[in-house]
């Protein structure tokens, strides 16, 4: 059985989320034109304090504009896992996806 994604309990896992800025834009050339596939955004969490939380939104959500440290809420959030190895050691990268990001 393949694990496709995990739906987190947003309140317990991340607590309050605040906008911290735009991350990367993934683009690809389709039919000779550059097309945006997804955008990532950095968020502050009052529970996950060691690092910023990065969320990836699909192109359909559009570009988001929020004030710095404005409280936000994720729509249909889910976490995927991606494994990789360095030498003989295995690691896991957890990726947070959402359908949209709105003001809280």
Secondary structure, 3 states (H helix, E strand, C coil): CCCCCECCCHHHHCCCEEEEEEEEEEEEEECCEEEEEEEEEEEEECCCCCCCEEEEEEHHHCCCCCCCCCEEEEECCEEEEEEEEECCEEEEEEEEEECEEEEC
